[in-house]
Amino acid sequence: MNNISLFETYNLGGLELKNRIVMAPMTRSRAANEGNVATALQAEYYAQRATAGLIVTEGTFISKDAVGVPNVPGIYSNAQVAGWKLTTDAVHEKGGKIFAQLWHTGAYSHPDHHDGKAPLAPSAYNPNVEVFTATGFKQSETARAMTLEDIRQTVTDFIQGAVNAFEAGFDGVELHGANGYLLQQFFSKNSNFRTDEYGGSPENRARILFDILDGLKQVVDMSRVGVRLNPSLNGIMGITVDDETVVTYDYILSRLNGYGLAYVHLIEPFTDVTGNKDAIQEIAKHFRKIYTGTIIINRAFTKATATQVLNDGDADLVSFGVPFIANPDLVERYKTDAPLNAPDQQTFYTPGEKGYTDYAALTN
């Protein structure tokens, strides 16, 4: 039995983390301005939480084509890069480390976000979900199947997004390959019906991820690149586990061993998959046997369960989402076993400071 504490330091490929607690990426929709630029408000929010060993930002859009949610800060314009620099400076001033999550929503979008055109996706499929738009929730529509040129452009956009992130002062980047968005839409047979080199076999469906990583190798330090995956996503965005889910993700994780990444950020099942023979029941435990690098695990952990997964040897770091919304000083609260603030779900995605930067910290 190990004796690992959440509060121990961790060497992340040469980046010294002051503890093993990671702030998970969470969309907050606070960049309600012309150009969707991160502002001093985002800088304050992340700096308040800089005691985390590592912060992973909300998904930041890599291009206009990537947009699927309003008021989310992007990372494809000069103004957006400059805006994010406020955040990285503020976090670093507090002694924190911060990665930018690079995001493309694919079919989870709406023509309202694309001047009336259908969003891009691996194939012409409809995730059949409610999509948040500037005028409220609307039913998703059938996406446009990406051409090979669209795919090449998207790969380029991810690579440029990473370059922009480093220019903005981020310590690294995380590719969002989870939760039913574009990259996972490529991985899944339920959303990828292509018959070319990006469809059919598990290797072909995963090709876009490795195209991005191969491009990144030419321009950035791969020890500062992470990948987020949700292998047992089931019944969300029209994606379900299937008879090739396990072999697909085993292939992806095995091949990721060759890239010298900062980490893979895995998510335990969102929904109950007990008894589902196509689903991986225990994500961290399964992939610890396959992936040899750093594993971050996520999904409704508490201080106790997070400590347990570290000491079981199934993960190296644990990420927390919602607790960080209401508790800017979550690390200190866990360290002292102080009670947690309750989050206000009504303000998760609303504009302004309320429910964002106004949660109370412990008083000294």
ABEGO torsion letter per residue (X at the ends): XBBBBAABBBBBGGBBBABABBBBBBBAGABBBBGGBBBAAAAAAAAAAAABABBBBBBBBABAAABABBGBBBAABAAAAAAAAAAAAAAAAAGBBBBBBBBBAEABBBAAAAGGBBBBBABBBBAGBBBBBAAEBBBBBBBBBBBAAAAAAAAAAAAAAAAAAAAAGBABBBBBABGGBAAAAAABAAABABABAABGBAAAAAAAAAAAAAAAAAABBAAABBBBBBAABBGBGGBBBBAAAAAAAAAAAAAAAAAGBABBBBBBBABBABGBAABBABAAAAAAAABABBBBBBGGBBAAAAAAAAAAGABABBBBBAAAAABAAAAAAAAAGBBBBBBBAAAAABBEABGAAABBBBBX
